[in-house]
Amino acid sequence: MRALFVVGAMFLAQPVFAQNEKYTGSNVDVRTILSFKASDAAVQKMLPEGWEVNSPVAGPSKGANLGLSLIDQITAQDAEGKPATIFRGAVFTIPAKKKGTDTAGTMVFTGLMSAGAPGAYGVYVLAKAKVEREVETESDGKSTAEEKWEFKAEDGSSIEVKIEYERGPALRNKVEAKVFSAAKPEFYRIYRFEQASDVARSTANGVDRVGKIAVKGTGEKLAPLFDGAQQLISVTSIPWYSRQVYLPGS
């Protein structure tokens, strides 16, 4: 096991945001992101009325209709810069669009969280979390990561992911995203984040450094999506992820 990143002075700068936006806090995480092509009918049921799946038409997750973000939070701060509760979580999302409009983004429909449920989106449930990550680097520089993520809630919902992959060079990028809630679709938050991302598998780009992977989901919402017929589209390792969170202006 080795440290994946060091939290430095990135929090010293004051947040920059558009007029009338409300800054609500920041966090730094280690993440692993999986995207799938699951049953269209099962995925559509997770969306509120008036919304439809809006799968990416390009990029490493092209064609995916379901996302799973595995999160191991390292530090978090509130809007005043005071320490906030950190968590480990599994967040389930759908690339979505409001019918007949240009409104589009990522929609969160459920999540299993070690703390903070139901969360800002009103869809998370508390779960017992277990996270293991191990990285082995050989003398020739080849580096292999092995991860185990387990989240189990009292309502019977659970997700288990076991994955092993060869690490590649991570690309540093800055992203801005709108994330909506399936429980209250008019609500969204704005994320502005910087990350280092390593795409270990992409069916669209012909990349595959994943040696082993097993995914199992149970519960009313998750079982129909992880019924064994889902196709894994991409795997992205994010060894560091630094985010600022805003609410839109009136």
C-alpha positions as CSV (number, residue, x, y, z in Angstrom):
1,M,0.0,0.0,0.0
2,R,1.3,3.4,-0.7
3,A,-0.1,6.9,-0.4
4,L,-1.8,8.0,-3.6
5,F,-1.5,11.7,-3.2
6,V,-0.7,14.4,-0.8
7,V,-3.2,17.1,0.2
8,G,-1.3,20.4,-0.2
9,A,-2.0,24.0,-0.3
10,M,-4.9,23.8,-2.8
11,F,-7.4,25.0,-0.1
12,L,-5.5,28.2,0.5
13,A,-6.9,30.0,-2.5
14,Q,-10.3,31.6,-2.2
15,P,-13.1,30.1,-4.3
16,V,-13.9,31.8,-7.6
17,F,-17.5,31.6,-8.7
18,A,-20.0,33.3,-11.0
19,Q,-22.2,36.1,-9.7
20,N,-25.1,35.0,-7.4
21,E,-23.7,31.5,-7.1
22,K,-23.4,30.2,-3.5
23,Y,-20.3,28.4,-2.5
24,T,-21.0,25.5,-0.2
25,G,-17.8,23.7,0.4
26,S,-14.9,21.7,-1.0
27,N,-13.5,18.2,-0.8
28,V,-10.5,16.0,-1.9
29,D,-11.1,12.3,-2.7
30,V,-9.7,9.2,-4.2
31,R,-12.2,7.8,-6.7
32,T,-12.8,4.9,-9.0
33,I,-15.5,5.5,-11.7
34,L,-17.2,2.7,-13.5
35,S,-19.7,3.2,-16.4
36,F,-22.1,0.6,-17.8
37,K,-24.6,-0.1,-20.5
38,A,-27.5,-1.6,-18.4
39,S,-31.1,-2.4,-19.3
40,D,-32.6,0.7,-20.9
41,A,-35.9,0.0,-19.4
42,A,-34.5,-0.5,-15.9
43,V,-32.4,2.7,-16.1
44,Q,-35.4,4.8,-17.4
45,K,-37.4,3.7,-14.3
46,M,-34.8,5.5,-12.2
47,L,-35.4,8.8,-13.8
48,P,-38.2,11.3,-12.9
49,E,-41.0,12.0,-15.3
50,G,-40.0,14.3,-18.1
51,W,-36.4,13.1,-18.2
52,E,-34.6,10.7,-20.5
53,V,-31.3,9.0,-20.8
54,N,-28.6,11.1,-22.6
55,S,-25.7,8.7,-23.2
56,P,-22.3,10.2,-24.1
57,V,-21.7,10.1,-27.9
58,A,-18.0,10.4,-27.6
59,G,-15.2,9.8,-25.1
60,P,-14.2,6.8,-23.0
61,S,-17.7,6.2,-21.7
62,K,-19.5,6.5,-25.1
63,G,-22.8,4.6,-25.0
64,A,-23.0,4.2,-21.3
65,N,-26.3,4.8,-19.5
66,L,-25.3,4.1,-15.9
67,G,-22.4,5.4,-13.7
68,L,-21.0,4.2,-10.4
69,S,-18.7,6.5,-8.5
70,L,-16.7,4.8,-5.7
71,I,-15.5,7.5,-3.3
72,D,-13.0,7.5,-0.5
73,Q,-13.0,11.0,0.8
74,I,-9.8,12.3,2.3
75,T,-10.8,15.8,3.6
76,A,-13.7,18.1,3.3
77,Q,-14.4,21.7,4.3
78,D,-17.6,23.7,4.6
79,A,-18.2,27.2,3.1
80,E,-16.3,28.9,5.9
81,G,-13.3,26.6,5.6
82,K,-14.1,24.6,8.7
83,P,-13.6,20.7,8.6
84,A,-16.7,18.8,7.5
85,T,-17.6,15.2,8.0
86,I,-15.8,12.9,5.5
87,F,-17.4,9.7,4.1
88,R,-16.9,6.7,1.9
89,G,-19.6,6.1,-0.6
90,A,-21.0,4.5,-3.8
91,V,-23.0,7.0,-5.9
92,F,-25.2,5.8,-8.8
93,T,-25.9,8.2,-11.6
94,I,-27.4,8.5,-15.1
95,P,-26.5,10.8,-17.9
96,A,-29.8,12.5,-18.4
97,K,-31.6,15.3,-20.3
98,K,-34.9,17.0,-19.6
99,K,-37.2,16.3,-22.6
100,G,-37.7,19.1,-25.0
101,T,-35.0,21.3,-23.4
102,D,-31.3,21.9,-23.4
103,T,-31.1,21.1,-19.7
104,A,-28.8,18.1,-19.3
105,G,-26.2,16.7,-16.9
106,T,-25.6,13.9,-14.5
107,M,-28.6,12.7,-12.4
108,V,-28.0,11.0,-9.0
109,F,-30.8,8.5,-8.2
110,T,-29.3,6.7,-5.2
111,G,-26.2,6.1,-3.2
112,L,-24.8,4.1,-0.3
113,M,-23.0,6.4,2.2
114,S,-21.0,5.8,5.4
115,A,-22.2,9.3,6.6
116,G,-24.3,12.2,5.5
117,A,-27.5,10.5,4.2
118,P,-29.9,11.5,2.7
119,G,-27.4,14.2,1.5
120,A,-28.1,17.3,-0.6
121,Y,-29.8,15.2,-3.3
122,G,-32.1,13.5,-0.8
123,V,-31.5,10.0,-2.3
124,Y,-28.6,8.5,-0.2
125,V,-29.0,5.8,2.4
126,L,-26.6,5.0,5.2
127,A,-24.4,1.9,4.7
128,K,-21.5,0.1,6.3
129,A,-18.5,0.7,4.2
130,K,-15.3,-1.2,3.7
131,V,-12.6,0.0,1.3
132,E,-9.3,-1.7,0.5
133,R,-6.7,-0.4,-2.0
134,E,-3.3,-1.8,-2.7
135,V,-0.7,-0.8,-5.2
136,E,2.3,-2.9,-6.1
137,T,5.1,-1.4,-8.3
138,E,7.8,-3.7,-9.8
139,S,11.4,-2.9,-10.4
140,D,10.7,-2.4,-14.1
141,G,8.1,0.3,-13.2
142,K,5.0,-1.7,-13.9
143,S,2.4,-0.8,-11.3
144,T,-0.7,-2.9,-10.5
145,A,-3.6,-1.8,-8.3
146,E,-6.1,-4.0,-6.5
147,E,-9.3,-2.6,-5.0
148,K,-12.2,-3.9,-3.0
149,W,-15.2,-1.8,-2.2
150,E,-18.2,-3.0,-0.2
151,F,-21.2,-1.0,0.9
152,K,-24.2,-2.6,2.7
153,A,-27.3,-0.8,3.9
154,E,-30.0,-2.0,6.3
155,D,-32.7,-1.9,3.6
156,G,-31.0,-4.7,1.7
157,S,-29.2,-2.5,-0.8
158,S,-25.5,-3.4,-1.4
159,I,-22.8,-3.0,-3.9
160,E,-19.5,-5.0,-4.0
161,V,-16.7,-4.3,-6.5
162,K,-13.5,-6.1,-6.8
163,I,-11.1,-4.9,-9.4
164,E,-7.4,-5.4,-10.5
165,Y,-5.8,-3.3,-13.2
166,E,-2.5,-2.1,-14.5
167,R,-1.9,1.6,-13.8
168,G,-1.1,4.0,-16.6
169,P,-0.1,7.6,-16.7
170,A,-2.9,9.9,-15.3
171,L,-4.0,12.9,-17.2
172,R,-4.6,16.1,-15.3
173,N,-7.7,18.0,-16.2
174,K,-10.2,20.6,-15.0
175,V,-14.0,20.0,-15.3
176,E,-17.2,21.8,-14.6
177,A,-20.4,19.7,-14.2
178,K,-24.1,20.1,-13.3
179,V,-25.4,17.3,-11.1
180,F,-29.2,16.9,-10.6
181,S,-31.3,14.9,-8.1
182,A,-33.8,12.3,-9.3
183,A,-35.9,13.0,-6.1
184,K,-36.1,16.7,-6.8
185,P,-35.1,17.2,-10.5
186,E,-35.2,21.0,-10.4
187,F,-32.4,21.0,-7.9
188,Y,-28.8,20.8,-9.0
189,R,-25.3,21.6,-7.8
190,I,-22.4,22.9,-9.8
191,Y,-19.1,21.1,-9.4
192,R,-15.8,22.7,-10.5
193,F,-13.0,20.2,-9.9
194,E,-9.5,19.3,-10.9
195,Q,-8.4,15.7,-11.1
196,A,-5.9,13.2,-12.3
197,S,-7.6,10.5,-14.3
198,D,-6.3,7.1,-15.6
199,V,-8.7,5.3,-18.0
200,A,-7.9,1.7,-17.4
201,R,-10.7,0.4,-19.7
202,S,-12.7,2.0,-22.5
203,T,-14.6,-0.1,-25.0
204,A,-14.9,3.0,-27.2
205,N,-11.2,3.8,-27.2
206,G,-10.0,0.2,-27.3
207,V,-8.2,0.5,-24.0
208,D,-8.2,-2.4,-21.5
209,R,-5.7,-2.8,-18.7
210,V,-8.2,-4.4,-16.3
211,G,-7.2,-7.9,-15.3
212,K,-10.0,-8.9,-13.0
213,I,-13.3,-7.3,-12.1
214,A,-16.5,-8.4,-10.3
215,V,-19.5,-6.3,-9.6
216,K,-22.6,-7.4,-7.5
217,G,-25.5,-5.2,-6.7
218,T,-28.6,-6.1,-4.6
219,G,-31.7,-4.3,-3.4
220,E,-34.9,-2.9,-5.0
221,K,-33.1,-0.3,-7.2
222,L,-29.8,-1.9,-7.8
223,A,-30.6,-5.6,-8.6
224,P,-32.4,-4.8,-11.9
225,L,-29.4,-2.8,-13.0
226,F,-26.8,-5.3,-12.0
227,D,-28.6,-8.4,-13.2
228,G,-25.5,-9.9,-15.0
229,A,-26.5,-8.6,-18.4
230,Q,-24.9,-5.1,-17.8
231,Q,-21.9,-4.3,-20.0
232,L,-18.9,-2.6,-18.5
233,I,-18.0,0.3,-20.7
234,S,-15.2,2.1,-18.9
235,V,-13.1,2.1,-15.7
236,T,-11.4,5.3,-14.6
237,S,-9.0,5.5,-11.7
238,I,-8.8,9.0,-10.1
239,P,-6.0,9.0,-7.5
240,W,-6.7,12.6,-6.6
241,Y,-9.9,14.7,-7.1
242,S,-10.2,18.2,-5.7
243,R,-13.7,19.8,-5.9
244,Q,-15.5,23.0,-5.1
245,V,-19.3,22.9,-4.8
246,Y,-21.8,25.7,-5.6
247,L,-25.5,26.2,-5.7
248,P,-26.8,28.2,-8.7
249,G,-27.8,31.8,-8.4
250,S,-31.4,32.9,-8.3
